[in-house]
């Protein structure tokens, strides 16, 4: 029987493989361009997902593995800027995304049942994600999937 931790890890690793394959198809010279009314351009999306995983690490009591600059550039509520020079390189962002993914998988593997069922301390998150397990499920599946869909839409709108 597949346990909760293994399921989350499998999902997150599948997401990473699909995401990297998708990013490899994007035109490297257009990563900060708007396309078809899609606000979240590819360079912002890669950084946002790396930052989201790192934010999850922090909620679960671990230190950041990405630069603090990522919070300003990529946190929920930040505005994607259509100037690639303000962002780290795609290579750096993808490397950080993969490093965060690996560390989140290791963290999930080591979580105790008590940590998974622990109540989330962020007030605005409690109604939707009352426990760490709920938040983990959301970040590793739905959140990443939404942003992958945006990348696919961006690619289509940019005629790539």
Backbone as ProteinMPNN parsed JSONL, in Angstrom:
{"seq_chain_A": "XXXXXXXXXXXXXXXXXXXXXXXXXXXXXXXXXXXXXXXXXXXXXXXXXXXXXXXXXXXXXXXXXXXXXXXXXXXXXXXXXXXXXXXXXXXXXXXXXXXXXXXXXXXXXXXXXXXXXXXXXXXXXXXXXXXXXXXXXXXXXXXXXXXXXXXXXXXXXXXX", "coords_chain_A": {"N_chain_A": [[0.831, -1.179, 0.0], [0.518, 2.199, -0.82], [1.893, 4.833, 0.955], [1.062, 8.069, 2.38], [3.294, 9.853, 2.349], [4.997, 8.717, 0.387], [3.331, 8.908, -1.819], [3.094, 11.728, -2.118], [5.774, 12.383, -2.661], [6.221, 10.925, -5.059], [4.385, 12.269, -6.735], [5.436, 14.896, -6.718], [7.962, 14.476, -7.853], [7.22, 13.548, -10.396], [5.952, 15.875, -11.327], [8.188, 17.551, -11.468], [9.741, 16.344, -13.528], [7.991, 16.642, -15.746], [7.747, 19.414, -15.789], [10.415, 20.316, -16.274], [10.843, 19.233, -18.815], [8.947, 20.729, -20.22], [9.875, 23.393, -19.843], [12.244, 23.251, -21.262], [11.353, 23.466, -23.855], [10.777, 26.087, -24.33], [11.323, 29.317, -25.827], [14.401, 30.73, -25.262], [15.064, 33.404, -25.451], [12.803, 34.844, -24.998], [11.652, 34.736, -22.509], [10.718, 36.54, -20.567], [8.669, 37.854, -21.681], [5.362, 39.159, -22.173], [2.459, 37.292, -23.128], [-0.395, 36.82, -24.973], [-2.083, 37.94, -22.996], [-1.421, 36.64, -20.673], [-0.281, 36.926, -17.526], [1.737, 35.838, -15.862], [4.791, 35.274, -16.827], [7.228, 32.946, -18.29], [9.855, 33.045, -16.96], [9.299, 34.193, -14.496], [7.497, 32.3, -13.523], [9.056, 29.945, -13.2], [10.821, 30.799, -11.176], [8.92, 31.431, -9.205], [7.834, 28.918, -8.557], [10.092, 27.647, -7.492], [10.469, 29.312, -5.283], [8.037, 28.881, -3.922], [8.242, 26.201, -3.118], [10.395, 26.493, -1.406], [9.291, 28.183, 0.479], [7.436, 26.442, 1.582], [9.212, 24.671, 2.804], [10.141, 26.38, 4.814], [7.805, 26.8, 6.359], [7.594, 24.315, 7.443], [9.677, 24.322, 9.16], [12.329, 24.442, 8.217], [15.427, 25.787, 6.92], [15.783, 28.311, 4.345], [16.734, 27.472, 0.982], [17.089, 28.856, -1.291], [17.911, 32.129, -2.597], [17.198, 35.024, -0.579], [16.253, 37.052, -2.075], [14.459, 35.917, -3.796], [11.974, 35.936, -2.555], [11.07, 38.583, -2.796], [11.031, 38.825, -5.613], [9.426, 36.672, -6.524], [7.345, 35.831, -4.843], [3.96, 35.005, -3.811], [1.678, 37.359, -4.937], [3.613, 39.052, -5.903], [4.62, 41.001, -8.746], [5.064, 40.025, -12.021], [7.777, 41.178, -13.932], [8.509, 42.576, -17.056], [11.205, 42.359, -17.95], [13.961, 40.744, -18.401], [16.473, 41.101, -17.271], [16.327, 41.703, -14.571], [16.018, 39.375, -13.251], [17.333, 36.245, -11.928], [19.358, 34.019, -13.956], [17.85, 31.726, -16.329], [19.01, 29.218, -16.161], [20.036, 29.261, -13.514], [17.628, 29.542, -12.079], [16.23, 27.178, -12.775], [18.009, 25.308, -11.763], [17.839, 25.955, -9.022], [15.116, 25.41, -8.614], [15.127, 22.614, -9.007], [16.845, 21.857, -6.935], [15.385, 22.688, -4.695], [13.144, 21.043, -5.028], [14.309, 18.493, -4.65], [15.143, 18.746, -1.983], [12.691, 19.158, -0.687], [11.448, 16.717, -1.171], [13.116, 15.016, 0.331], [12.604, 16.089, 2.844], [9.844, 15.552, 3.118], [9.908, 12.761, 3.155], [11.024, 12.342, 5.651], [9.167, 13.324, 7.459], [7.214, 13.123, 10.38], [4.202, 11.446, 11.5], [2.957, 13.125, 13.298], [3.974, 15.634, 12.536], [2.829, 15.861, 9.988], [0.119, 16.0, 10.571], [0.017, 18.265, 12.053], [-1.318, 21.432, 12.944], [-1.654, 24.161, 10.708], [-0.028, 27.264, 11.076], [-0.438, 29.697, 9.882], [-2.724, 32.113, 9.679], [-4.461, 32.987, 7.517], [-4.306, 30.819, 5.837], [-5.439, 28.67, 7.124], [-8.312, 28.055, 6.753], [-8.437, 26.727, 4.24], [-6.26, 25.011, 4.219], [-5.833, 23.302, 6.707], [-3.972, 21.616, 8.004], [-0.479, 20.606, 8.003], [-0.237, 18.493, 6.24], [-2.382, 18.927, 4.447], [-1.517, 21.325, 3.273], [0.919, 20.515, 2.14], [-0.032, 18.654, 0.204], [-1.427, 20.401, -1.459], [0.601, 22.203, -2.435], [2.439, 20.461, -3.743], [0.913, 19.339, -5.741], [-1.672, 20.613, -6.88], [-0.961, 23.428, -6.931], [1.49, 23.503, -8.374], [0.586, 22.331, -10.752], [-1.283, 24.215, -11.724], [0.409, 26.321, -12.437], [1.998, 25.06, -14.356], [0.109, 24.713, -16.33], [-0.3, 27.403, -16.991], [2.163, 27.946, -18.198], [1.989, 26.317, -20.471], [-0.169, 27.559, -21.742], [1.002, 30.093, -22.164], [3.073, 29.412, -23.922], [1.57, 28.57, -26.165], [0.194, 30.965, -26.764], [2.333, 32.567, -27.401], [3.082, 31.554, -29.749], [4.931, 29.394, -29.913]], "CA_chain_A": [[0.0, 0.0, 0.0], [1.264, 3.447, -0.943], [1.563, 5.739, 2.051], [0.898, 9.475, 2.047], [4.592, 10.445, 2.033], [5.443, 8.196, -0.909], [2.458, 9.485, -2.84], [3.504, 13.116, -2.327], [7.092, 12.384, -3.306], [6.025, 10.497, -6.453], [3.71, 13.361, -7.437], [6.359, 16.019, -6.853], [8.995, 14.089, -8.804], [6.581, 13.56, -11.717], [5.806, 17.282, -11.682], [9.505, 18.085, -11.836], [10.11, 15.831, -14.856], [7.124, 17.277, -16.745], [8.078, 20.833, -15.813], [11.711, 20.504, -16.926], [10.625, 18.97, -20.241], [8.21, 21.876, -20.762], [10.758, 24.562, -19.853], [13.226, 23.061, -22.327], [10.755, 23.792, -25.158], [10.484, 27.515, -24.402], [12.381, 30.126, -26.452], [15.181, 31.336, -24.175], [15.171, 34.848, -25.631], [11.491, 35.474, -24.818], [11.126, 34.226, -21.245], [10.094, 37.573, -19.745], [7.67, 38.539, -22.509], [3.947, 38.821, -21.998], [1.895, 36.623, -24.312], [-1.818, 36.507, -24.934], [-2.73, 38.37, -21.766], [-0.974, 35.818, -19.538], [0.55, 37.796, -16.689], [2.891, 35.106, -15.331], [5.669, 34.803, -17.895], [7.985, 31.757, -17.882], [10.949, 33.22, -16.003], [8.669, 34.406, -13.191], [6.88, 31.047, -13.09], [10.106, 29.042, -12.704], [11.245, 31.33, -9.882], [7.808, 31.33, -8.261], [7.72, 27.538, -8.077], [11.236, 27.413, -6.601], [10.183, 30.039, -4.051], [6.921, 28.233, -3.218], [8.789, 25.026, -2.437], [11.231, 26.958, -0.304], [8.347, 28.685, 1.493], [6.926, 25.246, 2.235], [10.283, 24.224, 3.703], [10.145, 27.275, 5.97], [6.629, 26.506, 7.189], [7.85, 23.056, 8.139], [10.789, 24.49, 10.095], [13.645, 24.299, 7.591], [16.016, 27.016, 6.385], [15.694, 28.521, 2.895], [17.866, 27.049, 0.163], [17.23, 29.845, -2.36], [18.23, 33.484, -2.169], [16.101, 35.813, -0.005], [15.77, 37.871, -3.186], [13.344, 35.211, -4.433], [10.718, 36.343, -1.921], [10.67, 39.839, -3.441], [10.791, 38.643, -7.046], [8.563, 35.574, -6.942], [6.347, 35.408, -3.868], [2.564, 35.26, -4.136], [1.398, 38.785, -4.879], [4.61, 39.828, -6.648], [4.206, 41.297, -10.115], [6.087, 39.709, -13.019], [8.321, 42.322, -14.662], [8.863, 42.148, -18.413], [12.598, 42.73, -18.164], [14.666, 39.558, -17.898], [17.722, 41.44, -16.582], [16.161, 41.797, -13.111], [15.865, 38.019, -12.729], [18.443, 35.311, -12.116], [19.303, 33.331, -15.25], [17.003, 30.535, -16.372], [19.821, 28.102, -15.653], [20.048, 29.351, -12.049], [16.276, 29.294, -11.572], [15.932, 25.749, -12.922], [18.859, 24.616, -10.788], [17.243, 26.157, -7.705], [13.858, 24.658, -8.609], [15.447, 21.198, -8.809], [17.422, 21.699, -5.594], [14.262, 22.787, -3.76], [12.35, 19.819, -5.166], [15.016, 17.392, -3.992], [15.128, 18.925, -0.529], [11.321, 18.953, -0.212], [11.218, 15.263, -1.161], [13.818, 14.481, 1.504], [11.876, 16.564, 4.017], [8.584, 14.79, 3.194], [10.261, 11.388, 3.536], [11.38, 12.308, 7.064], [8.11, 13.878, 8.309], [6.48, 12.202, 11.256], [2.745, 11.598, 11.435], [2.632, 14.307, 14.094], [4.253, 16.818, 11.716], [1.859, 15.908, 8.891], [-1.201, 16.384, 11.092], [0.15, 19.515, 12.808], [-2.125, 22.523, 12.42], [-0.942, 25.261, 10.068], [-0.049, 28.444, 11.937], [-0.73, 30.887, 9.082], [-4.171, 32.311, 9.854], [-5.216, 33.041, 6.269], [-4.25, 29.514, 5.181], [-6.15, 27.663, 7.913], [-9.592, 27.557, 6.221], [-8.24, 25.816, 3.103], [-5.174, 24.07, 4.496], [-5.751, 23.3, 8.172], [-2.807, 20.889, 8.518], [0.689, 20.561, 7.114], [-0.541, 17.522, 5.179], [-3.212, 19.606, 3.446], [-0.682, 22.292, 2.566], [1.84, 19.734, 1.307], [-0.783, 18.137, -0.943], [-1.732, 21.532, -2.338], [1.803, 22.733, -3.089], [3.086, 19.505, -4.648], [0.057, 18.913, -6.853], [-2.509, 21.626, -7.504], [-0.249, 24.683, -7.177], [2.415, 23.332, -9.5], [-0.199, 22.065, -11.957], [-1.84, 25.486, -12.223], [1.471, 27.085, -13.103], [2.381, 24.351, -15.585], [-0.921, 25.074, -17.296], [-0.015, 28.761, -17.46], [3.289, 27.873, -19.145], [1.471, 25.758, -21.728], [-0.948, 28.647, -22.36], [1.952, 31.118, -22.605], [3.746, 28.886, -25.115], [0.607, 28.616, -27.269], [-0.074, 32.374, -27.093], [3.57, 33.127, -27.97], [3.316, 30.82, -31.002], [6.193, 28.639, -29.793]], "C_chain_A": [[0.884, 1.255, 0.0], [0.888, 4.381, 0.198], [1.571, 7.188, 1.564], [2.215, 10.11, 1.615], [5.075, 9.996, 0.658], [4.621, 8.777, -2.043], [2.866, 10.929, -3.144], [4.831, 13.2, -3.061], [6.961, 11.987, -4.77], [5.398, 11.604, -7.285], [4.668, 14.514, -7.714], [7.462, 15.704, -7.863], [8.445, 14.024, -10.234], [6.423, 15.003, -12.192], [7.128, 17.868, -12.162], [9.911, 17.615, -13.231], [9.299, 16.506, -15.962], [7.504, 18.747, -16.9], [9.381, 21.087, -16.562], [11.573, 20.262, -18.429], [9.905, 20.145, -20.904], [9.119, 23.095, -20.871], [11.773, 24.452, -20.987], [12.673, 23.416, -23.707], [10.531, 25.289, -25.353], [11.637, 28.29, -25.044], [13.114, 30.952, -25.387], [15.268, 32.856, -24.28], [13.852, 35.583, -25.381], [10.878, 35.181, -23.453], [10.463, 35.257, -20.342], [9.05, 38.363, -20.532], [6.253, 38.183, -22.085], [3.459, 38.124, -23.264], [0.421, 36.348, -24.074], [-2.531, 36.888, -23.653], [-2.347, 37.555, -20.535], [0.057, 36.614, -18.741], [1.832, 37.095, -16.258], [3.733, 34.547, -16.473], [6.574, 33.677, -17.381], [9.07, 31.992, -16.839], [10.396, 33.444, -14.593], [8.11, 33.081, -12.662], [7.908, 30.074, -12.535], [10.561, 29.505, -11.318], [10.17, 31.202, -8.819], [7.689, 29.914, -7.7], [8.894, 27.157, -7.176], [10.973, 28.084, -5.25], [9.069, 29.369, -3.245], [7.393, 26.987, -2.468], [9.641, 25.413, -1.251], [10.38, 27.526, 0.83], [7.775, 27.507, 2.282], [7.961, 24.693, 3.216], [10.282, 25.063, 4.987], [8.989, 27.012, 6.912], [6.854, 25.25, 8.014], [9.142, 23.099, 8.967], [12.178, 24.343, 9.521], [14.119, 25.643, 7.042], [15.811, 27.087, 4.868], [16.922, 27.938, 2.206], [18.051, 27.976, -1.038], [17.542, 31.204, -1.745], [16.997, 34.164, -1.584], [15.475, 36.723, -1.066], [14.553, 37.224, -3.862], [11.998, 35.611, -3.838], [10.2, 37.605, -2.601], [10.266, 39.619, -4.889], [9.629, 37.711, -7.361], [7.455, 35.177, -5.971], [4.933, 35.678, -4.386], [2.294, 36.746, -3.944], [2.448, 39.636, -5.566], [4.118, 39.996, -8.085], [5.326, 40.923, -11.074], [6.481, 40.961, -13.811], [8.81, 41.824, -16.02], [10.247, 42.651, -18.81], [13.442, 41.614, -17.562], [15.921, 39.895, -17.113], [17.556, 41.554, -15.063], [16.113, 40.424, -12.452], [17.182, 37.24, -12.806], [18.295, 34.62, -13.474], [18.355, 32.133, -15.191], [17.757, 29.335, -15.817], [19.825, 28.093, -14.124], [18.683, 29.016, -11.469], [15.91, 27.813, -11.656], [16.752, 24.941, -11.933], [18.281, 24.747, -9.38], [15.921, 25.407, -7.567], [14.14, 23.179, -8.332], [16.018, 20.941, -7.419], [16.324, 21.762, -4.536], [13.427, 21.515, -3.82], [13.006, 18.657, -4.441], [14.937, 17.527, -2.475], [13.723, 18.753, 0.051], [11.011, 17.457, -0.166], [11.899, 14.612, 0.042], [13.088, 14.858, 2.791], [10.59, 15.767, 4.21], [8.866, 13.37, 3.685], [10.478, 11.276, 5.049], [10.288, 12.837, 8.0], [7.446, 12.789, 9.154], [4.982, 12.4, 11.045], [2.303, 12.846, 12.196], [2.861, 15.584, 13.285], [3.244, 16.961, 10.582], [0.5, 16.403, 9.383], [-1.16, 17.671, 11.919], [-0.674, 20.613, 12.134], [-1.236, 23.619, 11.838], [-1.089, 26.502, 10.934], [-0.366, 29.735, 11.191], [-2.241, 31.059, 9.035], [-4.947, 32.266, 8.543], [-5.206, 31.709, 5.511], [-5.139, 28.469, 5.857], [-7.474, 27.183, 7.309], [-9.432, 26.539, 5.083], [-7.245, 24.704, 3.407], [-4.946, 23.986, 6.006], [-4.522, 22.596, 8.737], [-1.65, 20.974, 7.521], [0.45, 19.582, 5.967], [-1.392, 18.128, 4.076], [-2.371, 20.566, 2.604], [0.317, 21.586, 1.65], [1.142, 19.234, 0.051], [-1.046, 19.24, -1.952], [-0.497, 21.984, -3.124], [2.362, 21.738, -4.098], [2.2, 19.073, -5.813], [-0.648, 20.093, -7.504], [-1.726, 22.883, -7.868], [0.695, 24.554, -8.365], [1.652, 23.117, -10.799], [-0.8, 23.319, -12.561], [-0.775, 26.257, -12.992], [2.013, 26.374, -14.34], [1.39, 24.697, -16.687], [-0.712, 26.473, -17.843], [1.142, 28.77, -18.454], [2.841, 27.327, -20.498], [0.666, 26.826, -22.47], [-0.023, 29.727, -22.91], [2.611, 30.656, -23.904], [2.825, 28.947, -26.333], [0.361, 30.056, -27.715], [1.142, 33.031, -27.747], [3.937, 32.457, -29.287], [4.658, 30.088, -31.003], [6.002, 27.196, -30.217]], "O_chain_A": [[1.867, 1.34, 0.735], [-0.287, 4.69, 0.392], [2.037, 7.481, 0.462], [2.252, 10.832, 0.618], [5.517, 10.819, -0.144], [5.153, 9.101, -3.105], [2.969, 11.308, -4.311], [4.988, 14.004, -3.98], [7.533, 12.647, -5.638], [5.826, 11.855, -8.412], [4.702, 15.044, -8.825], [7.852, 16.572, -8.644], [9.136, 14.406, -11.178], [6.73, 15.312, -13.344], [7.169, 18.597, -13.153], [10.381, 18.42, -14.036], [9.85, 16.895, -16.992], [7.572, 19.261, -18.017], [9.443, 21.985, -17.402], [12.132, 21.012, -19.228], [10.229, 20.509, -22.034], [9.124, 23.763, -21.905], [12.122, 25.458, -21.605], [13.447, 23.644, -24.637], [10.134, 25.714, -26.438], [12.802, 27.956, -24.827], [12.505, 31.773, -24.701], [15.525, 33.525, -23.279], [13.783, 36.803, -25.533], [9.674, 35.369, -23.275], [9.717, 34.885, -19.436], [8.604, 39.422, -20.09], [5.977, 37.051, -21.687], [3.996, 38.351, -24.348], [0.046, 35.715, -23.087], [-3.491, 36.224, -23.262], [-2.905, 37.77, -19.459], [1.137, 36.929, -19.242], [2.905, 37.698, -16.287], [3.432, 33.486, -17.019], [6.678, 33.473, -16.171], [9.192, 31.197, -15.907], [10.955, 32.947, -13.615], [8.243, 32.783, -11.475], [7.666, 29.44, -11.508], [10.673, 28.697, -10.396], [10.467, 30.901, -7.663], [7.468, 29.734, -6.502], [8.715, 26.425, -6.202], [11.224, 27.493, -4.199], [9.151, 29.298, -2.019], [6.994, 26.749, -1.327], [9.619, 24.749, -0.214], [10.715, 27.366, 2.004], [7.648, 27.574, 3.505], [7.617, 24.296, 4.329], [10.405, 24.535, 6.092], [9.167, 27.001, 8.13], [6.368, 25.135, 9.139], [9.64, 22.066, 9.417], [13.129, 24.135, 10.274], [13.312, 26.522, 6.738], [15.683, 26.063, 4.197], [18.013, 27.914, 2.776], [19.065, 27.89, -1.73], [17.447, 31.393, -0.533], [15.878, 33.916, -2.033], [14.312, 37.11, -0.959], [13.717, 37.923, -4.435], [10.989, 35.623, -4.543], [9.02, 37.687, -2.944], [9.263, 40.17, -5.344], [8.919, 37.918, -8.345], [6.693, 34.257, -6.266], [4.742, 36.488, -5.293], [2.641, 37.321, -2.912], [2.217, 40.823, -5.798], [3.297, 39.216, -8.566], [6.433, 41.449, -10.957], [5.624, 41.701, -14.293], [9.447, 40.775, -16.114], [10.43, 43.277, -19.854], [13.616, 41.552, -16.345], [16.401, 39.055, -16.351], [18.549, 41.507, -14.337], [16.162, 40.322, -11.226], [18.039, 37.534, -13.64], [17.218, 34.642, -14.069], [18.095, 31.595, -14.115], [17.19, 28.527, -15.081], [19.641, 27.043, -13.507], [18.588, 28.289, -10.48], [15.343, 27.257, -10.714], [16.246, 23.994, -11.331], [18.237, 23.772, -8.63], [15.64, 24.832, -6.515], [13.461, 22.563, -7.51], [15.711, 19.925, -6.796], [16.33, 20.978, -3.587], [13.045, 20.971, -2.785], [12.347, 17.923, -3.705], [14.695, 16.549, -1.768], [13.577, 18.253, 1.166], [10.378, 16.985, 0.779], [11.312, 13.751, 0.696], [12.97, 14.047, 3.709], [10.275, 15.352, 5.326], [8.142, 12.845, 4.531], [10.159, 10.253, 5.655], [10.463, 12.802, 9.218], [7.165, 11.689, 8.68], [4.554, 13.405, 10.478], [1.377, 13.538, 11.775], [2.049, 16.508, 13.335], [2.847, 18.078, 10.252], [-0.185, 17.146, 8.679], [-2.189, 18.115, 12.428], [-0.718, 20.707, 10.908], [-0.198, 23.96, 12.405], [-2.168, 26.761, 11.468], [-0.545, 30.775, 11.825], [-2.95, 30.256, 8.429], [-5.973, 31.592, 8.452], [-6.035, 31.507, 4.623], [-5.542, 27.493, 5.224], [-7.74, 25.981, 7.35], [-10.215, 25.595, 4.983], [-7.379, 23.587, 2.906], [-3.974, 24.539, 6.521], [-4.07, 22.933, 9.831], [-1.825, 21.358, 6.365], [0.891, 19.824, 4.844], [-1.153, 17.873, 2.896], [-2.499, 20.612, 1.38], [0.533, 22.013, 0.516], [1.672, 19.378, -1.051], [-0.904, 19.037, -3.158], [-0.556, 22.127, -4.345], [2.725, 22.133, -5.206], [2.698, 18.495, -6.779], [-0.248, 20.526, -8.585], [-1.819, 23.357, -9.0], [0.696, 25.401, -9.258], [2.029, 23.662, -11.836], [-0.823, 23.47, -13.783], [-1.037, 26.782, -14.074], [2.447, 27.035, -15.283], [1.775, 24.944, -17.83], [-0.923, 26.71, -19.032], [1.113, 29.51, -19.437], [3.264, 27.818, -21.545], [0.803, 26.979, -23.683], [-0.246, 30.224, -24.013], [2.697, 31.416, -24.868], [3.26, 29.334, -27.417], [0.324, 30.336, -28.913], [0.993, 33.948, -28.556], [4.978, 32.754, -29.873], [5.417, 30.155, -31.97], [6.951, 26.412, -30.183]]}, "name": "protein", "num_of_chains": 1, "seq": "XXXXXXXXXXXXXXXXXXXXXXXXXXXXXXXXXXXXXXXXXXXXXXXXXXXXXXXXXXXXXXXXXXXXXXXXXXXXXXXXXXXXXXXXXXXXXXXXXXXXXXXXXXXXXXXXXXXXXXXXXXXXXXXXXXXXXXXXXXXXXXXXXXXXXXXXXXXXXXXX"}
